[in-house]
Amino acid sequence: MAEKVYCLYRVSTIKQVDLDDQKQVDIPMQRKACRKFAEQMGWEVIREEQENGISGFSISASDRDKLQLIRQHAAQHRFDILLVFMFDRIGRRAEETPFVVEWLVQHGIRVWSVNEGEQ
């Protein structure tokens, strides 16, 4: 059975997003890379969350709705792996981001980056 994957995409400014065919905000480069990586690994992407115009430095992880949803679902064991394009998509605060990753790992979630491997 394929491992279940959540993907998190984030850009710091709304100017970094594109619009898809339905005029929905999209982060195509991160999405495409994560989907391709998951497929190569034999994983099943079951959910994708994106944060548009959310600074990983200025906004605390505790104030980011998508990250809190991911933590809630991790505690409920809804997925096996959190996949990001790069680890800085989780956050850019040196005093905070490693603890978010550690919390996920302690709850049985493997944390992977397309570009940097497993944390």
C-alpha positions in Angstrom: 0.0 0.0 0.0 1.4 3.4 -1.0 2.3 5.8 1.7 -0.2 8.7 2.1 1.3 12.1 1.5 0.3 15.7 2.3 2.0 18.4 0.3 2.5 22.0 1.6 3.2 24.8 -0.9 3.9 28.3 0.2 5.0 31.6 -1.3 5.7 34.8 0.6 4.0 37.2 -1.7 0.8 36.9 -3.8 2.9 38.1 -6.8 4.5 34.6 -6.8 1.4 32.7 -7.7 -0.2 31.9 -11.0 -3.9 31.3 -11.9 -4.9 27.8 -13.1 -7.5 27.0 -15.8 -10.4 27.8 -13.4 -8.8 31.1 -12.3 -7.8 29.6 -8.9 -4.6 30.7 -7.3 -1.9 28.1 -7.9 1.8 27.5 -7.2 2.6 25.4 -10.2 6.3 24.9 -9.9 6.1 23.6 -6.3 3.0 21.5 -7.1 4.5 19.9 -10.2 7.8 19.1 -8.5 6.1 17.5 -5.4 3.7 15.5 -7.5 6.5 14.1 -9.7 8.7 13.3 -6.7 5.8 11.5 -4.9 5.1 9.5 -8.1 8.8 8.5 -8.4 8.8 7.4 -4.8 5.6 5.4 -5.2 3.7 7.6 -2.8 0.0 8.7 -3.0 -0.6 12.4 -2.7 -4.0 12.6 -0.8 -4.0 16.3 0.1 -2.4 19.5 -1.0 -2.4 22.7 1.0 -1.1 26.0 -0.1 -0.3 29.3 1.6 -0.5 32.3 -0.7 1.4 35.4 0.3 2.3 34.0 3.7 5.8 34.9 5.0 7.5 32.0 6.7 9.6 34.5 8.7 7.0 37.2 9.6 4.2 34.9 10.5 4.5 32.4 13.3 3.7 28.7 12.6 1.0 28.9 15.3 -0.7 31.6 13.3 -0.6 29.8 10.0 -4.0 28.0 9.4 -2.7 25.5 6.9 0.2 24.4 9.1 -2.1 24.1 12.0 -4.5 21.9 9.9 -1.6 19.7 8.9 -0.6 19.3 12.6 -4.1 18.4 13.5 -4.3 15.8 10.8 -0.9 14.5 11.8 -2.1 14.0 15.4 -5.0 12.0 13.9 -2.7 9.8 11.8 -4.4 10.8 8.5 -1.1 10.7 6.5 2.4 9.3 6.6 4.6 12.0 4.9 4.6 15.7 4.7 6.3 16.7 1.4 7.5 20.2 0.6 9.5 21.6 -2.3 12.2 22.9 0.1 12.2 22.9 3.9 11.9 26.6 4.1 8.4 26.2 2.8 7.6 25.0 6.4 9.0 28.2 7.8 12.0 30.4 7.9 12.3 31.0 11.7 15.4 29.3 13.0 14.0 29.3 16.5 10.7 27.7 15.5 10.8 25.7 12.2 13.0 22.8 13.5 10.5 22.3 16.3 7.6 22.0 13.9 9.5 19.3 12.0 10.5 17.6 15.3 6.8 17.6 16.4 5.7 16.0 13.2 8.4 13.3 13.4 7.5 12.6 17.0 3.9 12.0 15.8 5.0 9.5 13.2 5.1 11.8 10.2 8.1 11.6 7.9 9.1 15.0 6.5 10.6 15.2 3.0 11.8 17.9 0.7 12.0 17.4 -3.0 15.3 19.2 -3.1 16.8 18.2 0.3 15.7 14.7 1.0 14.3 13.5 4.3 14.6 15.6 7.5 
